[in-house]
Amino acid sequence: MEPAPTAPTEVTISPASTPRAPESPSPNATTEAAVTIPAPPLRVSTPSTTQITSSSASFWTVSVPLSTFTVTTRTTASPEPTTCTTPAPLSTSSTGFATTLTPPSWMSTPSTTEVTTAAPPPWVTPTQPSTPTVVTGTTTTPEPRPLMQTSNPTSATVATTPEMTERTASAPLTTASVSSLHDLPASAVLYIQRLEERIADLERALRMNCSRKKTAPAYVMRGGEAVVGDPSTSASLTLNASLYQTAWSKSSNGREFVLKLMPLILPQDVMAQSNFFGGTVFNGKGWIQKFSLKDYPPFKAIIYQASLEFPQCFTMQEDQQKLREALNGSPQKRKRKVPVDKAKEHRPRGRPPLESVHPSLPNTIAAIVEENGFEAHRRRQSTTGSCGLTLSSLRERVLQAEPELAETNPNLSMTALRRRLKAPNIKFNASSRYKGYVSAKVPHKRNNRRAENKNSHYYSARVRYCMEAASMLGNEAMVMSVDNKNKVKVGSTTLAVDRRLAIRRIFPTDDVPDYMDHDFPNPGYLLTPSGYMEMTHDDAAEMMKDEHGREHYKFPTPSAITVTIRGPTNKCNIESHVNDMLPLIRKRVAEGTKFLVVVSDGGPDFNPNHLVNQVYLSRLFQESGLEGMIVTTYCPGHSALNPIEHFWAPLTNALVGVYLPDFLPGESRPPCKQSGLTQQERCEKEKKVFDNAMAELAHYWKDVTFSSVKPQIKTIPCGEEQHAMWNDYNLVHNALSGPMYKLKERPEVKAELDYLSLHMDRRIGMLIFSKCEDHCHFCLGSTDAKLSTVLKDFPSPQPSPTTEGHFCTFIEAMSQQVRHDVDKDMPLVMEKNFGKCSICANFMFTSTKNKQDHKRLFHGTSN
């Protein structure tokens, strides 16, 4: 059943209490407007729209049942519609909602406002739909008033004649009849608060559009000048048109325009003795009297002109307050510049610098510092000073060397001396305080210095040749960098690594490393890690250029790392190393590797000049199935260049703060400090201690990465070395280092020397193993032609004819038709030239003793 119609409802429509712009319609203008707002259905699927057409703007309060509004405004000045959403409710009742529709108040041209109703909020209980509500009425436009005046808004009573539904029949839906928000659910209150925030955002957006300036200046010309103020009154002023145009173009709102016109129109003394309200003010020195600008006719003319250029720029109280604050702060009230004495203006303040009073001070400090430098300390005689200086000692020596400074400034501060030196870190802001007269500061610790060796350049160039040869052969070649790490200590009161290493890992603040004040190492409780880094290259050899534009092959990169840990009961020598390397190389040979380059540090375990090492390396070449192998080293004292050396740093950092236990579970003392044990019992206990320590060490290292490669950690249990491939190091060593009869007692060792004379090219610090041309039973099968070309006459570095101070690149050396003599340009060979064997032809001597031993052991002669 349809609900019965209701009586007309009186609704009060109040226009806004906002001053009109000067171009608004004439006072007391009357406009009629009809507003029809359809009530939403029970479930709204399509919004409904009603247009409101009016020729003026005002603020309306309209009662609407359960709806929200989308207000779209179009004006003749702006064809693009300005759309804003005025959500309801601002207040509620049990029958509906009341809201305020705010058409843009700056419009003086006819506008069309579309009111779109949307679905009710979800927390409102749906009721029977109502019939549309029609609101008709008359608004009265208020009379334009000056900025500083206020008035009460006019109002009109409008009769409404809707046929209301049961939902609105109980009471007129006006703002006064709305119940308190406390009666609503919490979700409803939150919904209303969010809607009010959106309305505030809309008002700010409308305010920005209100203060938009016109496209062209709106001044009137009089006598060739621009008129500022109302031209019909005598209070108007005139101003140069170009100055007016400049002030207008540089202003983005009315406040800026007023502040730019004031210094052009008002006298300087008026600006200095006035503010907006006037009265007594305190200027920092005393109380002074100010007169008010708001009653000053020229200022009123400026305000009038700003309202013309920026319509309704001061209608909001916020804009008026900003203008008052700008006038009271008055950045335009600049004082006249008083001529300043240039000599007095640039005169430095405070005490004069020390170097201006004592010009010799920087040179004195520099001389004292240089006398105590690091190299000076190494060269010093008994009369030379210490190694480095402290600030206190530097101050004492400066005062002794500068008697006048000691008289005038006996309490010379150490800060004054420090500021004459270089800044510790130029990235800090405090570095600007340092004068830098003396090039001296507290340096960072460095350990990059190496023993000087004139052969280092040659050794490095030769290692580069070997690495580039492996890159040239692609996946058929591999580089293996080998070396031993510093021994790791085992002890419950001794750190595994040096205590002076910096802590670079994160610890909880209540559980940080706390070392023993002294280390108490157990003699011989040391673990020896050996590293084997496998470096490979892709199929296609990549090229690069150096700083001189010469082409090189890129070095291979790490692909696998193996670390083998041994205890003190297992010997670590060339025999143990080839036992570790053999399974790794065989695995690569099965995958297609034919050529191997071994880069070592030249220590006793891998020195290619030692005959015992040569025998074991030849065994490795025979048993691995390789077609070619080169063993080379960097110059003695330059082992830091070995690639495996860079891998030791992350392993060492992983052990910072670590104590490896030196006793068995259930005991509190290491076996070496337990009394009552026999030698056999002590050895058995120590083997278990070392095995446990190696297992724990492998646990610390298992997650360390280097170049995105995780190492494979292997431990050799104590006493199990005898099961390796070779276990006759002492026999070989005694046969080769003892008298000749011992070698004769070991014919198998003599046969290995014969093998070396046919398959090894021995150079100083380098060994080249290749298959012989006689195709002995060790050299069955064909050899790769490209590899054979490389190994047959491997080039030696020679000076570059185009780049002074450098050797030829590997590509340049390989392209030469006639190869250079072996090691001809090595400084050691050029200086001593021990020559090479006339029988072997590929064996260079390193010393006179080496020459005698070779003839005795290889050829059975003594001369």
VENSULRA-V110426 format. One record per helix or strand of 3 or more residues. SS is the DSSP state (helix for helix, strand for strand). FROM is the first residue (numbers start at 1). LEN is the number of residues. If there is no record, write none. Layout:
ss=SS from=FROM len=LEN
ss=SS from=FROM len=LEN
This chain:
ss=strand from=9 len=6
ss=strand from=30 len=8
ss=strand from=48 len=7
ss=strand from=59 len=6
ss=strand from=69 len=6
ss=strand from=82 len=5
ss=strand from=97 len=6
ss=strand from=111 len=7
ss=strand from=133 len=8
ss=strand from=155 len=6
ss=helix from=166 len=4
ss=helix from=175 len=3
ss=helix from=181 len=3
ss=helix from=186 len=25
ss=strand from=220 len=3
ss=strand from=225 len=4
ss=strand from=237 len=3
ss=helix from=241 len=9
ss=helix from=254 len=12
ss=helix from=268 len=5
ss=strand from=279 len=4
ss=strand from=287 len=6
ss=helix from=297 len=13
ss=helix from=317 len=13
ss=helix from=342 len=4
ss=helix from=354 len=4
ss=helix from=361 len=11
ss=helix from=374 len=6
ss=helix from=391 len=11
ss=helix from=403 len=6
ss=helix from=414 len=5
ss=helix from=429 len=5
ss=helix from=456 len=21
ss=strand from=477 len=8
ss=strand from=526 len=11
ss=strand from=543 len=3
ss=strand from=551 len=3
ss=strand from=557 len=10
ss=helix from=574 len=17
ss=strand from=595 len=6
ss=helix from=611 len=14
ss=strand from=628 len=6
ss=helix from=639 len=3
ss=helix from=645 len=9
ss=helix from=671 len=3
ss=helix from=679 len=23
ss=strand from=712 len=5
ss=helix from=721 len=3
ss=helix from=729 len=9
ss=helix from=740 len=5
ss=helix from=747 len=13
ss=strand from=760 len=4
ss=strand from=766 len=5
ss=helix from=785 len=8
ss=helix from=810 len=5
ss=helix from=827 len=5
ss=helix from=848 len=11
